[in-house]
Structures are given as C-alpha cells and as structure tokens.
C-alpha cells in the first residue's frame, strides 16, 4: 500500500547551511580579530606586533572575501560623518587620564562602599614598535603603518558591520536583514552603545559616547557608510596624534 503523495505546499525548507547564514560574514571576521588579538604578548616577546598584523590581514581578507554578502559595508562621505569623527577624536584624547579605566572604576566603587582599598593602578607597557624594534627601525615603522591602516580601514568596517549593522538590528529582530538601518529602537541603541563602550575598558566612557554618535549617524543617514567614515576619521586623528607627540598610550 503506497503512502499518499506529500503536498508540495507542506514541504518546509530546512535551515540554511551554517556558512551561508547572514550572521557569518558579519560576525566571524570580528571573532577572528578578537581571538587572534587575545594571544597578543603571550606567544613570545613582541608577539603583540606580529599578531596585530596577522589579525588585521585575516579580518580584512574575510571582509573582502564576503564583501558581496555585506551590501551595507559601503563607504560614504558626509559632512556629518567628518564632524562626528573629529569630535569623537577630541573627546577621546581629552578625557583620557581624567576618567579611570573600567577596572579601576569598579575598584574605587568597592572601596567607597566599604570594600577593600583599591590597589594602585598597574603601569601597562604602551604599544610602541619603534621602542621594541630600536635596532630595526624599518620593521618598527612597518608595524606603525600596519597599525594606522588597520585602525583606519579594517577596524571601522569590521566594528561598524558587527555593532551598528548586525548587533543593533539583531536586537530589534532576529531576522535582522529585514530591519532598515534608519530604524530607531531604544533598547538596541542603548545595549549596542554600552557593549561597544565597555569593550574599550580603558576608555569606556568615551566608548559609550562614541557608540551612540556612530549609531546616530546610521539612523540619520539610513546607511552604514557615514559611521565607517567617522570611525576612520577618529582613528586616523588619534594615530596621527600618537606619531607626532609620541604618546603611545593612545595607540
């Protein structure tokens, strides 16, 4: 006895293969960048410089490979983008040293609420390839240029795609590709800005304000490119300030 033929309208499509999911090209480059960065300074002396180059090229290559799957990743010029980029750079530089790091802030809060006295902040060696490779100045400057290009081209695309395009819209609706970039959602706005800011533990207040400013650009323009531009301008100004003044703690 034959079973009745299944109505084609009842056939439910299966889930797409993992690598074809729209989350992958927006999340995996960010995860790769963070994962490689987590090993910096731990593999061998000076590994932080080599691994910065590796993670920059790896994440950049993935973004380039998947560029057609990330249609929102398109640079765009606007006066607002430039102004926001300059303003955030000034804020970032101006508040550094004024507001304690996130870890130090928690220590001070515990002390103020009757906990143990906050330990003195530990000195952290600045990222300075010119100092580390004193006997190889060309190599030192090569790492400086990789840092500048990475922060000004790869990082803006990487982080804006992850935070302002993927995370923000995913909070609004898991089927995030159907959410227009100009859609305002208070919870998504606050959560995304907080995550972005708190990921910059030494500059968390500037980071939260920065996240809000970049997201405002996306909402105002209805596209990601202006935030990418602002992010690039901010990082380029800070990089130039570091090179000119030798304040490598900002690197």
C-alpha positions as CSV (number, residue, x, y, z in Angstrom):
1,X,0.0,0.0,0.0
2,X,1.5,3.3,-1.1
3,X,1.5,6.3,1.2
4,X,-0.2,9.4,-0.2
5,X,2.0,11.9,-2.0
6,X,3.0,14.8,0.1
7,X,1.6,18.1,-0.9
8,X,4.5,20.3,-2.1
9,X,3.0,23.2,-0.1
10,X,3.7,21.2,3.1
11,X,7.4,20.8,2.5
12,X,9.2,23.0,4.9
13,X,12.6,24.3,3.8
14,X,15.5,23.3,6.1
15,X,17.8,25.7,7.8
16,X,20.5,27.1,5.6
17,X,24.0,25.7,5.9
18,X,26.0,27.3,8.7
19,X,28.4,29.2,6.4
20,X,25.6,30.6,4.3
21,X,23.8,32.2,7.2
22,X,23.8,36.0,7.0
23,X,25.3,36.3,10.5
24,X,28.6,34.6,9.5
25,X,30.2,37.3,7.3
26,X,29.2,40.0,9.9
27,X,30.3,38.1,13.0
28,X,33.2,35.8,12.1
29,X,35.7,38.4,11.0
30,X,35.1,40.2,14.3
31,X,35.6,37.0,16.3
32,X,38.8,36.2,14.4
33,X,40.1,39.7,15.0
34,X,39.4,39.4,18.8
35,X,40.6,35.8,19.0
36,X,44.0,36.4,17.5
37,X,44.3,39.7,19.5
38,X,43.7,37.7,22.7
39,X,47.0,36.0,22.2
40,X,49.0,39.2,21.8
41,X,52.1,39.4,24.0
42,X,51.6,35.8,25.2
43,X,53.2,33.8,22.5
44,X,56.7,35.3,22.6
45,X,58.3,38.7,23.2
46,X,57.0,41.2,20.7
47,X,54.2,38.9,19.6
48,X,51.7,41.7,20.0
49,X,53.1,43.5,17.0
50,X,53.2,40.4,14.7
51,X,49.8,39.3,15.8
52,X,48.3,42.7,15.2
53,X,49.4,42.4,11.6
54,X,48.1,38.8,11.4
55,X,44.7,39.7,12.8
56,X,44.4,42.8,10.6
57,X,45.2,40.9,7.4
58,X,43.0,37.9,8.5
59,X,39.9,40.0,9.3
60,X,40.4,42.3,6.3
61,X,40.7,39.3,4.0
62,X,37.4,37.8,5.3
63,X,35.6,41.1,4.9
64,X,36.9,41.4,1.3
65,X,36.0,37.8,0.6
66,X,32.5,38.3,1.8
67,X,32.0,41.9,0.7
68,X,29.2,40.9,-1.7
69,X,27.3,39.3,1.2
70,X,27.6,42.5,3.3
71,X,25.9,45.0,1.0
72,X,25.7,47.7,3.7
73,X,29.5,47.8,4.0
74,X,30.0,50.7,1.6
75,X,32.0,53.8,2.5
76,X,30.0,57.0,2.3
77,X,31.1,60.7,2.6
78,X,29.1,63.3,4.5
79,X,29.9,66.4,6.4
80,X,28.2,64.9,9.5
81,X,30.5,61.9,9.3
82,X,33.6,64.0,9.3
83,X,32.4,66.3,12.1
84,X,31.4,63.4,14.3
85,X,34.8,61.7,13.6
86,X,36.7,64.8,14.6
87,X,34.6,65.5,17.7
88,X,35.0,61.9,19.0
89,X,38.7,62.1,18.5
90,X,38.9,65.3,20.5
91,X,36.7,63.7,23.2
92,X,38.7,60.5,23.3
93,X,42.0,62.3,23.7
94,X,40.6,64.9,26.1
95,X,39.0,62.5,28.6
96,X,41.9,60.0,28.7
97,X,43.5,60.3,32.1
98,X,40.5,62.2,33.5
99,X,38.2,59.2,33.8
100,X,39.6,56.0,35.3
101,X,39.5,52.7,33.4
102,X,36.6,50.3,33.9
103,X,38.6,48.0,36.2
104,X,39.8,51.0,38.2
105,X,36.3,52.4,38.5
106,X,35.0,49.1,39.9
107,X,37.9,49.0,42.4
108,X,37.0,52.6,43.6
109,X,33.3,51.7,43.8
110,X,34.1,48.7,46.0
111,X,36.3,50.8,48.2
112,X,33.7,53.6,48.5
113,X,31.0,51.0,49.6
114,X,33.1,49.6,52.4
115,X,35.2,47.1,50.5
116,X,39.0,46.7,50.5
117,X,41.1,49.6,49.5
118,X,41.6,49.9,45.8
119,X,45.1,48.8,44.7
120,X,47.2,51.3,42.9
121,X,46.8,51.0,39.1
122,X,49.5,48.9,37.4
123,X,51.6,50.5,34.8
124,X,51.0,48.9,31.4
125,X,53.6,49.0,28.7
126,X,52.4,51.0,25.8
127,X,52.1,49.5,22.3
128,X,55.3,51.0,20.7
129,X,57.0,49.1,17.9
130,X,59.6,51.9,17.5
131,X,60.8,51.3,21.0
132,X,60.6,47.5,20.8
133,X,62.5,47.3,17.5
134,X,65.0,50.0,18.2
135,X,67.7,48.1,16.2
136,X,65.3,47.6,13.3
137,X,63.7,51.0,12.6
138,X,62.3,49.9,9.2
139,X,60.5,47.0,10.9
140,X,59.2,49.3,13.6
141,X,57.8,51.8,11.2
142,X,56.3,48.9,9.1
143,X,54.3,47.9,12.2
144,X,53.3,51.5,12.8
145,X,51.9,51.8,9.3
146,X,50.1,48.5,9.6
147,X,48.5,49.8,12.8
148,X,47.5,53.1,11.2
149,X,46.0,51.3,8.1
150,X,44.3,48.7,10.2
151,X,42.7,51.2,12.6
152,X,41.7,53.5,9.7
153,X,40.4,51.0,7.2
154,X,39.9,47.5,8.6
155,X,38.6,48.3,12.1
156,X,36.0,50.8,11.1
157,X,34.4,48.4,8.6
158,X,34.8,45.4,11.0
159,X,33.3,47.1,14.0
160,X,30.6,49.1,12.3
161,X,29.4,46.0,10.5
162,X,29.3,44.0,13.7
163,X,27.9,46.6,16.2
164,X,25.9,49.1,14.2
165,X,24.6,46.7,11.5
166,X,24.4,43.2,13.0
167,X,24.1,43.6,16.8
168,X,21.7,46.7,16.7
169,X,19.4,45.2,14.1
170,X,19.5,41.7,15.6
171,X,18.3,43.1,18.9
172,X,15.4,44.7,17.0
173,X,14.6,41.5,15.2
174,X,16.5,38.2,14.8
175,X,15.7,38.4,11.0
176,X,17.9,41.4,11.1
177,X,18.4,41.8,7.3
178,X,14.7,42.9,7.1
179,X,15.4,45.8,9.5
180,X,16.2,49.1,7.8
181,X,19.3,50.9,9.1
182,X,17.3,54.0,9.8
183,X,15.0,52.2,12.3
184,X,15.3,53.6,15.8
185,X,14.9,51.2,18.7
186,X,15.8,52.5,22.2
187,X,16.9,49.2,23.7
188,X,19.1,48.3,20.7
189,X,20.5,51.8,20.8
190,X,21.5,51.6,24.5
191,X,22.6,48.0,24.5
192,X,24.8,48.3,21.4
193,X,26.4,51.5,22.6
194,X,27.1,50.0,26.0
195,X,28.7,46.9,24.6
196,X,30.8,49.0,22.2
197,X,31.9,51.3,25.0
198,X,32.6,48.6,27.6
199,X,34.7,46.7,25.1
200,X,37.1,49.6,25.3
201,X,37.9,49.1,29.0
202,X,40.5,51.9,29.3
203,X,38.3,54.4,27.6
204,X,34.8,53.1,28.4
205,X,33.0,56.5,28.8
206,X,34.4,57.8,25.6
207,X,33.5,54.4,24.0
208,X,29.8,54.6,25.0
209,X,29.5,58.2,23.7
210,X,31.3,57.1,20.6
211,X,29.0,54.2,20.1
212,X,26.0,56.5,20.4
213,X,27.4,59.0,18.0
214,X,28.2,56.5,15.3
215,X,24.8,54.8,15.7
216,X,23.1,58.3,15.4
217,X,24.9,58.6,12.0
218,X,23.5,55.3,10.9
219,X,20.0,56.3,12.0
220,X,20.2,59.7,10.5
221,X,21.5,58.6,7.1
222,X,19.9,55.2,6.9
223,X,23.2,53.6,5.9
224,X,26.4,52.4,7.5
225,X,29.0,54.2,5.4
226,X,28.9,57.5,7.3
227,X,29.6,55.7,10.6
228,X,32.5,53.9,8.9
229,X,33.8,57.3,7.7
230,X,33.5,58.8,11.2
231,X,35.2,55.8,12.8
232,X,38.1,56.1,10.3
233,X,38.5,59.8,10.9
234,X,38.6,59.3,14.6
235,X,41.2,56.6,14.5
236,X,43.3,58.4,11.9
237,X,43.4,61.6,14.0
238,X,44.4,59.6,17.1
239,X,47.0,57.7,15.2
240,X,48.5,60.9,13.9
241,X,48.5,62.4,17.4
242,X,50.4,59.3,18.7
243,X,53.0,59.5,16.0
244,X,53.5,63.3,16.3
245,X,53.6,63.5,20.1
246,X,55.0,60.1,21.0
247,X,52.0,59.5,23.3
248,X,51.9,55.7,22.6
249,X,49.5,55.1,25.4
250,X,46.8,56.2,22.9
251,X,47.9,53.6,20.3
